[in-house]
Amino acid sequence: MRKLGCLVLLVAGLVIGAIVAANMWAGAGPAAKPVSVVVPAGASLARAAIALEQAGAIRSAHRFRLLARVFGGGGSVKAGEYEIPAHASAGQILDLLKEGKVRQRFVVVPEGLPSVMVHDALMKADGLAGSVPVPAEGSVLPDGYAYQRGDTRAAVLARMQAAMRDYLATAWAKRSKASAVTSPEQAIILASIVEKETGKPSERRTVAAVYGNRLRLHMPLQADPTVIYPITKGRPLGRRIKQSELHARNGYNTYASAGLPIGPIANPGRASIDAVLDPADSQALYFVADGTGGHVFADTLPEHNANVRKWYAIRKVRGEM
C-alpha cells in the first residue's frame, strides 16, 4: 500500500509539474507594453533567450530554453528585429522567432516630395545604417518602403530608384501618341510639374494636356513651382513669388523661357507619370484655381481672363486680397 501511495504521489507530482510548466509556456508574459528585441545573425536559442530576458519579454532565459525544448517542437530562431506584444506568452514569442515575423519599419515618400526631403526622411529613419547623398531629382518613386533595423540607407535608396526605373520603363512602353514628351527623361520632368500643380486626381490628365498643348505651340509653360524650385530645391517657399524671380533665367523658370525646365522639380508619383504619357483629349491652354481645391480650364485667353477675374473675386471675399 505504501508503494502504491508513493506512486500515486509521484504521478500526481508529475501531473502538477506538467500543468505548471504548460501554464508557464502558454501564460501571459511579464511585458506590460510591446518591447523591441534584436536577434543577431547566427544567434542560438540561448542567445536569443538572453536578449528576451534583458528586454523584459520573458522572466527567465534559462526557464525559456528548458520549456522550449519540451513545448517548442525544435527548429532554429531567425535573425532580425522583433516587436514582442505586451504580455506575449513564451510560446507565442518562440513562434515569432521561428517564423521570422520581424518588425517592419517604413520610409514613406509622398507623391511630389523633392529629393532634398527624401534625403531628410532617409537620414531620420530610425534603425538604418550609413549615409547617402541627396538623390537625383525625379529618380525616386514615391511609395512606402519597408526595412529592418540594420539595413543601410544606400540599400533602401537603391530600391526607391530601381522602383522608379522599372515603373517608368513600363509606363513609357504603353504611352499614348497624344503625349507631348519625346523621352522618358522628359516624361519625368513634365510629370513633376503636373504633380506640383494639382493634387486632384480627376484633373491630372487635363493639366498634363494643357502643358502638352503649350509645348507643341512653343508657349512658355508658366508653372509657378518651376520658379520656386531653384530658390528652395523643392522646399516650401513660405512667401509669394517676387517679380524679379518670375524673370530669372536659371534653366528652371518656365515664365522666362519656353519649353521644359532643365530637370525635374520633384519626384512624381505613378498617377502623374501616367497622366503625362496619356493626357486628356483637351485643347485647353490655361487653368486657374476655382476656389475648391481644383482648377477651371480654358481654351482661349479671353475665357481664361474671365476665370481669373472670378478667382480674384473669390479671394477678395475670403479676405486674401
BAMI-697525 format. One line per field, with one value per residue (C-alpha): residue number from 0; x, y, z; residue in one letter. Coordinates in nm, 2 decimals, padded with zeros to 4 digits, m for minus. Each point is the difference from the previous one (the first is absolute). Layout:
<atoms>
num [NUM/...]
c1 [X/...]
c2 [Y/...]
c3 [Z/...]
residuo [A/...]
</atoms>
This chain:
<atoms>
num [0/1/2/3/4/5/6/7/8/9/10/11/12/13/14/15/16/17/18/19/20/21/22/23/24/25/26/27/28/29/30/31/32/33/34/35/36/37/38/39/40/41/42/43/44/45/46/47/48/49/50/51/52/53/54/55/56/57/58/59/60/61/62/63/64/65/66/67/68/69/70/71/72/73/74/75/76/77/78/79/80/81/82/83/84/85/86/87/88/89/90/91/92/93/94/95/96/97/98/99/100/101/102/103/104/105/106/107/108/109/110/111/112/113/114/115/116/117/118/119/120/121/122/123/124/125/126/127/128/129/130/131/132/133/134/135/136/137/138/139/140/141/142/143/144/145/146/147/148/149/150/151/152/153/154/155/156/157/158/159/160/161/162/163/164/165/166/167/168/169/170/171/172/173/174/175/176/177/178/179/180/181/182/183/184/185/186/187/188/189/190/191/192/193/194/195/196/197/198/199/200/201/202/203/204/205/206/207/208/209/210/211/212/213/214/215/216/217/218/219/220/221/222/223/224/225/226/227/228/229/230/231/232/233/234/235/236/237/238/239/240/241/242/243/244/245/246/247/248/249/250/251/252/253/254/255/256/257/258/259/260/261/262/263/264/265/266/267/268/269/270/271/272/273/274/275/276/277/278/279/280/281/282/283/284/285/286/287/288/289/290/291/292/293/294/295/296/297/298/299/300/301/302/303/304/305/306/307/308/309/310/311/312/313/314/315/316/317/318/319/320]
c1 [00.00/00.29/00.16/m00.33/m00.05/00.35/m00.07/m00.32/00.18/00.27/m00.25/m00.20/00.32/00.09/m00.35/00.01/00.35/m00.11/m00.30/00.22/00.25/m00.28/m00.13/00.34/00.03/m00.35/m00.07/00.03/00.36/00.14/00.02/m00.26/00.05/00.14/00.38/00.26/00.25/00.28/00.12/00.34/00.09/00.11/m00.13/m00.09/m00.32/00.20/00.13/m00.35/m00.14/00.25/m00.10/m00.37/00.07/00.20/m00.29/m00.25/m00.19/00.05/00.08/00.29/00.22/00.09/m00.36/m00.09/00.26/m00.12/m00.36/00.08/00.16/m00.32/m00.27/00.19/00.02/00.36/00.12/00.23/m00.08/00.04/00.20/m00.17/m00.17/m00.32/m00.28/m00.12/m00.37/m00.09/m00.04/00.09/00.05/00.32/m00.16/m00.12/00.35/00.17/m00.25/00.09/00.37/m00.03/m00.22/00.21/m00.28/00.23/m00.10/m00.05/00.10/m00.09/00.14/m00.30/00.06/m00.32/m00.07/00.18/00.26/00.32/00.32/00.14/m00.29/00.03/00.36/m00.14/m00.24/00.28/00.24/m00.27/m00.12/00.07/00.20/00.16/00.38/00.24/m00.07/m00.09/00.03/m00.31/m00.14/m00.04/m00.33/m00.27/00.19/m00.21/m00.35/m00.23/m00.12/00.04/00.33/00.04/00.33/00.14/00.23/00.36/m00.09/00.21/m00.14/00.18/m00.19/m00.34/00.08/00.11/m00.34/m00.18/00.19/m00.04/m00.37/m00.01/00.21/m00.23/m00.32/00.11/00.11/m00.33/m00.20/00.21/m00.06/m00.37/00.00/m00.27/00.07/m00.16/00.29/00.21/00.32/00.26/00.21/m00.04/00.21/m00.24/m00.29/00.15/00.06/m00.36/m00.15/00.18/m00.17/m00.34/00.05/00.07/m00.28/m00.29/m00.08/m00.34/00.02/m00.29/00.18/00.35/m00.04/m00.16/00.29/00.24/m00.20/00.03/00.38/00.02/m00.19/00.22/00.31/m00.12/m00.08/00.34/m00.18/00.16/m00.14/m00.03/00.00/00.06/00.17/00.28/00.07/00.02/00.22/00.34/m00.06/m00.08/00.08/m00.37/m00.05/m00.29/00.07/m00.21/m00.08/m00.12/00.21/00.18/m00.02/00.38/m00.03/m00.25/00.25/00.31/00.17/00.14/m00.11/m00.30/m00.22/m00.28/m00.11/00.33/00.05/m00.22/00.03/00.07/00.23/00.35/m00.11/m00.28/m00.11/m00.12/m00.05/m00.33/m00.23/m00.15/m00.32/00.19/00.23/m00.30/m00.17/00.29/00.03/m00.38/m00.14/m00.36/m00.15/m00.01/00.08/00.04/00.29/m00.07/m00.12/m00.06/m00.11/m00.38/00.00/m00.09/00.35/m00.04/00.04/m00.21/00.14/m00.02/00.08/00.03/00.16/m00.32/m00.17/00.30/00.00/m00.37/00.08/00.29/m00.24/m00.24/00.30/00.11/m00.36/00.00/00.33/m00.12/m00.31/00.23/00.21/00.31/00.04]
c2 [00.00/00.23/m00.05/00.06/00.32/00.12/m00.08/00.20/00.29/m00.02/00.00/00.28/00.20/m00.06/00.10/00.32/00.07/m00.04/00.23/00.26/m00.02/00.02/00.31/00.15/m00.06/00.12/00.25/00.38/00.13/00.28/00.28/00.27/00.16/m00.10/m00.04/m00.01/m00.28/m00.05/m00.36/00.03/m00.20/m00.35/00.03/m00.32/m00.05/00.05/00.34/00.10/m00.09/00.22/00.29/m00.07/00.00/00.32/00.17/m00.12/m00.22/m00.31/m00.06/m00.25/m00.09/m00.33/m00.10/00.12/m00.23/m00.30/00.05/00.06/m00.35/m00.15/00.20/00.18/m00.29/00.07/00.22/00.31/00.36/00.26/00.32/00.34/00.26/m00.11/00.19/m00.22/00.08/00.09/m00.31/m00.23/m00.36/m00.19/m00.22/00.30/00.16/m00.32/m00.03/00.36/m00.08/m00.33/00.14/00.31/00.25/00.29/00.36/00.20/00.37/00.23/00.31/00.17/00.22/00.19/00.10/00.32/m00.01/00.17/m00.19/00.22/m00.11/m00.37/00.03/00.15/m00.29/m00.26/00.16/00.03/m00.36/m00.19/m00.31/00.06/00.00/00.22/00.31/00.09/00.32/00.18/m00.21/00.14/00.18/m00.21/m00.33/m00.13/m00.16/00.13/m00.29/m00.16/m00.20/m00.27/m00.06/m00.18/00.14/m00.02/00.04/00.28/00.32/m00.06/m00.33/00.16/00.29/m00.25/m00.17/00.33/00.08/m00.34/00.02/00.33/m00.14/m00.31/00.20/00.26/m00.27/m00.18/00.32/00.13/m00.32/00.06/00.38/00.16/00.17/00.31/00.04/00.31/m00.13/m00.18/m00.18/m00.16/00.28/00.26/m00.21/00.03/00.37/00.08/m00.25/00.18/00.33/m00.16/m00.15/00.34/00.18/m00.22/m00.24/m00.09/m00.34/00.08/00.29/m00.13/m00.11/00.33/00.20/m00.23/00.08/00.38/m00.02/m00.24/00.25/00.28/m00.19/m00.07/00.37/00.10/00.20/00.05/m00.25/00.27/m00.24/00.16/m00.30/00.02/00.36/m00.11/m00.31/00.16/00.22/m00.27/m00.33/m00.10/00.10/00.23/00.36/00.15/00.32/00.13/m00.01/00.32/00.18/m00.03/m00.38/m00.02/00.15/m00.20/m00.21/m00.31/m00.30/m00.07/00.31/m00.08/00.36/00.13/m00.28/m00.22/m00.38/m00.23/00.09/m00.16/m00.26/m00.13/00.21/m00.29/m00.37/m00.06/m00.29/m00.26/00.19/00.31/m00.21/m00.18/00.34/00.13/m00.31/m00.02/00.36/00.09/00.09/00.37/00.32/00.20/00.24/00.16/m00.09/00.19/m00.10/m00.03/00.06/m00.36/m00.16/m00.06/00.20/00.15/m00.06/00.22/m00.04/00.38/00.29/00.21/m00.30/m00.04/00.37/m00.03/m00.30/00.19/00.29/m00.25/m00.14/00.34/00.08/m00.32/00.09/00.35/m00.14/m00.22/00.30/m00.14/00.31]
c3 [00.00/00.09/m00.35/m00.17/00.20/m00.10/m00.36/00.02/00.15/m00.26/m00.29/00.16/00.04/m00.37/m00.11/00.21/m00.13/m00.36/00.06/00.16/m00.29/m00.26/00.18/00.00/m00.37/m00.10/00.27/m00.03/m00.01/00.22/m00.26/00.09/m00.35/m00.33/00.01/m00.28/m00.01/m00.25/m00.08/m00.16/m00.31/00.09/00.36/00.18/00.20/00.32/m00.12/m00.12/00.34/00.18/m00.22/00.07/00.38/m00.02/m00.18/00.25/m00.24/00.21/00.36/m00.03/m00.29/00.15/00.06/m00.35/m00.16/00.21/m00.08/m00.37/m00.01/00.14/m00.18/m00.28/m00.25/m00.10/m00.28/00.01/00.05/m00.27/00.02/m00.01/00.21/00.17/00.16/00.29/00.08/00.36/00.22/m00.29/00.13/m00.03/m00.26/m00.21/00.02/m00.12/m00.29/m00.11/00.01/m00.18/m00.27/m00.05/00.05/00.03/00.07/m00.32/00.00/m00.29/m00.17/m00.17/m00.31/m00.09/m00.36/m00.10/00.28/m00.11/00.03/00.28/00.21/m00.11/00.14/00.32/00.04/m00.06/00.25/00.27/m00.05/00.33/m00.03/m00.34/m00.03/m00.20/m00.19/m00.36/m00.22/m00.11/m00.29/m00.35/m00.02/m00.16/00.06/00.29/m00.04/00.28/00.21/00.34/00.03/00.27/00.17/00.30/00.27/m00.13/m00.37/m00.17/m00.13/m00.32/m00.05/00.07/m00.24/m00.26/00.02/m00.03/m00.31/m00.15/00.05/m00.19/m00.29/m00.02/00.01/m00.25/m00.24/00.02/m00.03/m00.29/m00.20/00.02/m00.07/m00.21/m00.33/00.15/00.25/m00.07/00.15/m00.22/00.26/00.35/00.14/m00.13/00.14/00.35/m00.04/m00.11/00.24/00.29/m00.11/m00.03/00.35/00.15/m00.18/00.11/00.27/m00.14/m00.17/m00.24/m00.17/m00.03/m00.36/m00.10/00.17/m00.20/m00.32/00.07/00.03/m00.30/m00.21/00.11/m00.09/m00.35/m00.05/00.15/00.27/00.34/00.25/00.26/00.29/00.34/00.16/m00.25/00.11/00.36/m00.05/m00.06/00.31/00.25/m00.19/00.06/00.36/00.07/m00.09/00.28/m00.18/m00.33/m00.31/m00.07/m00.34/m00.03/00.04/m00.28/m00.24/00.13/m00.27/00.17/m00.21/00.21/m00.02/m00.25/m00.01/m00.13/m00.26/m00.21/00.01/00.29/00.28/00.01/00.25/00.22/00.30/00.21/00.01/m00.19/00.09/m00.22/m00.08/m00.12/m00.22/m00.15/m00.06/m00.19/m00.21/m00.06/00.02/m00.03/m00.34/00.06/m00.19/00.33/00.03/00.33/00.35/00.32/00.35/00.05/00.38/00.08/m00.03/m00.37/m00.32/m00.28/m00.35/m00.30/m00.37/m00.07/00.17/00.03/00.17/00.23/00.10/00.09/00.22/00.16/00.09/00.17/00.20/00.11/00.11/00.21/00.16/00.07/00.18/00.20/00.10/m00.18/m00.21]
residuo [M/R/K/L/G/C/L/V/L/L/V/A/G/L/V/I/G/A/I/V/A/A/N/M/W/A/G/A/G/P/A/A/K/P/V/S/V/V/V/P/A/G/A/S/L/A/R/A/A/I/A/L/E/Q/A/G/A/I/R/S/A/H/R/F/R/L/L/A/R/V/F/G/G/G/G/S/V/K/A/G/E/Y/E/I/P/A/H/A/S/A/G/Q/I/L/D/L/L/K/E/G/K/V/R/Q/R/F/V/V/V/P/E/G/L/P/S/V/M/V/H/D/A/L/M/K/A/D/G/L/A/G/S/V/P/V/P/A/E/G/S/V/L/P/D/G/Y/A/Y/Q/R/G/D/T/R/A/A/V/L/A/R/M/Q/A/A/M/R/D/Y/L/A/T/A/W/A/K/R/S/K/A/S/A/V/T/S/P/E/Q/A/I/I/L/A/S/I/V/E/K/E/T/G/K/P/S/E/R/R/T/V/A/A/V/Y/G/N/R/L/R/L/H/M/P/L/Q/A/D/P/T/V/I/Y/P/I/T/K/G/R/P/L/G/R/R/I/K/Q/S/E/L/H/A/R/N/G/Y/N/T/Y/A/S/A/G/L/P/I/G/P/I/A/N/P/G/R/A/S/I/D/A/V/L/D/P/A/D/S/Q/A/L/Y/F/V/A/D/G/T/G/G/H/V/F/A/D/T/L/P/E/H/N/A/N/V/R/K/W/Y/A/I/R/K/V/R/G/E/M]
</atoms>
